[in-house]
Amino acid sequence: MKKLFRALIPPKEWRLPVIILLGAICGLGMYAMVESKAISYLSDDPKTCANCHVMTPQYTTWQNSSHRQWASCNDCHVPQDNVFKKYFFKAKDGLYHASVFTSRTEPEVIRMHEAGDKVVQSNCIRCHGDQVVDARTESLVEDHYENRTTRKCWSCHQEVPHGSIHSLSSVKYYGKIDEKHNATVPDWLKSYLKESDNKKDKKDE
């Protein structure tokens, strides 16, 4: 053990640069955690999803849906089988989202990937199992449960719970539903929308 510890200690001439480098890495890491509100992602608070401005339409439309009273974002978009699967999925998805948003490569239209599709479908059935499987025909139809759950729920219920608009351009539309939702719209985006309105008004004149 002592040999391993000694092997990790750099030579005297390298110690100061290594200490400075490690300090810089730790400092930048802590800054990134604070700036990205990393601790908030451990909670189930839906406002956490609006930390990134591109998710504002999803947050706002959820607030105006019937699901708001019964389900948070994590209830639908994160596995609920056990705690390990839940936080592993959150960590994996969170790292992917953070890298995409940091590199500014996010698409204007937000769509779920296959892994997210499976999780949401599973949670739809978990909450609405009594509606998915009709007790009157369950004993009469072979493989009734499988036949009723192979299609994605949103192939029919397309606007549940986020409505039909899912892009950055929808922030302006949804922001007018209720003034309290403007709290989720970043200041720079409010300023941009205000300028756009002014230009449009001048053009109409």
C-alpha positions as CSV (number, residue, x, y, z in Angstrom):
1,M,0.0,0.0,0.0
2,K,2.8,2.4,0.9
3,K,4.5,1.6,-2.5
4,L,1.3,2.5,-4.3
5,F,1.0,5.7,-2.4
6,R,4.6,6.7,-3.1
7,A,4.1,5.9,-6.8
8,L,1.2,8.4,-6.9
9,I,3.3,11.2,-5.4
10,P,5.0,13.1,-8.3
11,P,8.7,14.1,-8.1
12,K,9.6,17.3,-6.2
13,E,10.0,19.4,-9.3
14,W,6.5,18.4,-10.5
15,R,4.6,18.8,-7.2
16,L,3.8,22.5,-7.4
17,P,2.5,22.3,-11.1
18,V,0.5,19.2,-10.2
19,I,-1.1,20.9,-7.1
20,I,-2.0,24.0,-9.2
21,L,-3.5,21.8,-12.0
22,L,-5.5,19.7,-9.5
23,G,-6.7,22.9,-7.8
24,A,-7.8,24.4,-11.1
25,I,-9.6,21.2,-12.1
26,C,-11.4,21.0,-8.7
27,G,-12.3,24.7,-8.8
28,L,-13.7,24.5,-12.4
29,G,-15.6,21.4,-11.4
30,M,-17.2,23.1,-8.4
31,Y,-17.9,26.2,-10.5
32,A,-19.6,24.0,-13.1
33,M,-21.7,22.2,-10.5
34,V,-22.9,25.5,-8.9
35,E,-23.5,27.2,-12.3
36,S,-25.4,24.3,-13.7
37,K,-27.4,23.8,-10.4
38,A,-26.3,20.2,-10.4
39,I,-27.6,19.4,-6.9
40,S,-31.1,20.4,-8.0
41,Y,-31.2,17.5,-10.4
42,L,-31.3,15.0,-7.5
43,S,-34.8,16.3,-6.6
44,D,-38.2,15.7,-8.4
45,D,-39.0,19.4,-8.7
46,P,-40.3,20.0,-12.2
47,K,-38.7,23.5,-12.2
48,T,-35.4,21.8,-12.4
49,C,-36.2,20.8,-16.0
50,A,-36.6,24.5,-16.9
51,N,-33.0,25.2,-15.8
52,C,-32.2,24.9,-19.5
53,H,-34.2,27.4,-21.5
54,V,-35.0,25.0,-24.4
55,M,-37.2,23.0,-22.0
56,T,-39.4,26.0,-21.1
57,P,-42.2,25.1,-23.5
58,Q,-42.3,21.5,-22.1
59,Y,-42.4,22.9,-18.5
60,T,-45.1,25.5,-19.3
61,T,-47.3,23.1,-21.2
62,W,-47.1,20.6,-18.4
63,Q,-48.2,23.3,-16.0
64,N,-51.3,23.8,-18.0
65,S,-52.2,20.2,-18.3
66,S,-54.2,17.8,-16.1
67,H,-51.1,15.8,-15.4
68,R,-49.7,18.7,-13.2
69,Q,-51.9,17.6,-10.3
70,W,-50.8,14.0,-10.4
71,A,-47.4,13.6,-12.0
72,S,-44.1,15.5,-12.1
73,C,-41.6,15.2,-15.0
74,N,-39.7,12.4,-13.3
75,D,-42.9,10.4,-12.8
76,C,-43.2,10.1,-16.5
77,H,-39.6,10.4,-17.9
78,V,-37.6,8.4,-15.3
79,P,-37.9,4.6,-14.5
80,Q,-39.8,4.0,-11.3
81,D,-38.9,0.3,-10.9
82,N,-36.3,0.9,-8.2
83,V,-34.1,3.7,-6.8
84,F,-30.9,2.4,-8.6
85,K,-32.5,2.4,-12.0
86,K,-34.1,5.8,-11.4
87,Y,-30.9,7.6,-10.5
88,F,-28.7,5.7,-13.0
89,F,-31.1,6.8,-15.8
90,K,-31.2,10.4,-14.5
91,A,-27.3,10.5,-14.4
92,K,-26.9,9.0,-17.9
93,D,-29.6,11.3,-19.4
94,G,-28.4,14.3,-17.4
95,L,-24.8,13.9,-18.7
96,Y,-26.0,13.6,-22.2
97,H,-28.3,16.7,-21.9
98,A,-25.5,18.7,-20.3
99,S,-23.0,17.9,-23.0
100,V,-25.6,18.8,-25.8
101,F,-26.7,22.0,-24.2
102,T,-23.2,23.1,-23.3
103,S,-22.0,22.6,-26.9
104,R,-25.2,24.3,-28.1
105,T,-26.0,21.4,-30.4
106,E,-29.6,20.9,-29.1
107,P,-32.3,20.6,-31.8
108,E,-35.0,23.2,-31.9
109,V,-37.6,20.5,-31.8
110,I,-37.1,18.3,-28.7
111,R,-37.9,14.7,-29.2
112,M,-37.4,11.6,-27.0
113,H,-34.9,8.9,-28.0
114,E,-35.7,5.2,-27.9
115,A,-34.7,4.8,-24.3
116,G,-36.9,7.7,-23.2
117,D,-39.8,6.3,-25.3
118,K,-39.6,3.0,-23.4
119,V,-39.6,4.7,-20.0
120,V,-42.5,6.9,-20.8
121,Q,-44.5,4.1,-22.3
122,S,-43.8,1.9,-19.2
123,N,-44.9,4.8,-16.9
124,C,-48.1,5.4,-18.9
125,I,-49.1,1.8,-18.4
126,R,-48.0,1.9,-14.7
127,C,-50.4,4.7,-14.0
128,H,-53.2,3.9,-16.5
129,G,-53.1,0.1,-16.4
130,D,-56.8,-0.2,-15.6
131,Q,-57.6,1.9,-18.7
132,V,-55.1,0.1,-20.9
133,V,-56.5,-3.4,-20.1
134,D,-60.3,-3.6,-20.3
135,A,-61.5,-6.0,-17.6
136,R,-64.5,-6.9,-19.6
137,T,-62.5,-8.4,-22.5
138,E,-59.3,-9.4,-20.7
139,S,-60.5,-13.0,-20.1
140,L,-61.9,-13.3,-23.6
141,V,-59.1,-12.0,-25.9
142,E,-55.8,-13.9,-26.1
143,D,-52.7,-11.9,-25.1
144,H,-55.0,-9.0,-24.4
145,Y,-52.5,-7.1,-22.3
146,E,-49.7,-7.5,-24.9
147,N,-52.0,-6.5,-27.7
148,R,-53.1,-3.4,-26.0
149,T,-49.6,-2.2,-24.9
150,T,-47.6,-2.7,-28.1
151,R,-48.6,0.6,-29.6
152,K,-47.2,3.8,-28.0
153,C,-49.8,5.6,-26.0
154,W,-49.0,8.9,-27.7
155,S,-49.8,7.5,-31.1
156,C,-53.3,8.4,-30.2
157,H,-52.9,10.8,-27.3
158,Q,-50.4,13.1,-29.1
159,E,-51.0,16.3,-27.1
160,V,-50.8,14.7,-23.6
161,P,-49.5,16.5,-21.6
162,H,-47.4,18.9,-23.7
163,G,-49.7,20.1,-26.4
164,S,-48.8,20.2,-30.0
165,I,-46.0,22.9,-30.0
166,H,-42.6,21.8,-28.8
167,S,-40.0,24.3,-30.1
168,L,-38.2,27.4,-28.9
169,S,-40.6,29.5,-31.0
170,S,-43.5,28.3,-28.8
171,V,-42.2,30.1,-25.7
172,K,-43.8,33.3,-27.0
173,Y,-47.2,31.5,-27.5
174,Y,-47.2,29.7,-24.2
175,G,-45.8,32.6,-22.2
176,K,-49.1,34.5,-22.9
177,I,-51.2,31.8,-21.3
178,D,-50.4,33.0,-17.8
179,E,-48.0,35.7,-16.6
180,K,-46.6,33.5,-13.8
181,H,-45.1,31.2,-16.4
182,N,-42.8,34.0,-17.6
183,A,-40.6,33.2,-14.6
184,T,-39.4,30.2,-16.5
185,V,-38.4,32.3,-19.6
186,P,-34.7,33.5,-19.4
187,D,-34.2,37.3,-19.5
188,W,-32.2,37.2,-22.8
189,L,-35.2,35.4,-24.4
190,K,-37.7,37.9,-23.0
191,S,-35.6,40.7,-24.4
192,Y,-35.4,39.0,-27.8
193,L,-39.2,38.4,-27.9
194,K,-39.8,42.0,-26.9
195,E,-37.6,43.3,-29.7
196,S,-39.3,41.0,-32.2
197,D,-42.7,42.4,-31.1
198,N,-41.5,46.0,-31.5
199,K,-40.1,45.3,-35.0
200,K,-43.4,43.6,-36.0
201,D,-45.4,46.6,-34.7
202,K,-43.3,49.1,-36.6
203,K,-43.6,47.0,-39.7
204,D,-47.4,46.9,-39.3
205,E,-47.5,50.7,-39.0
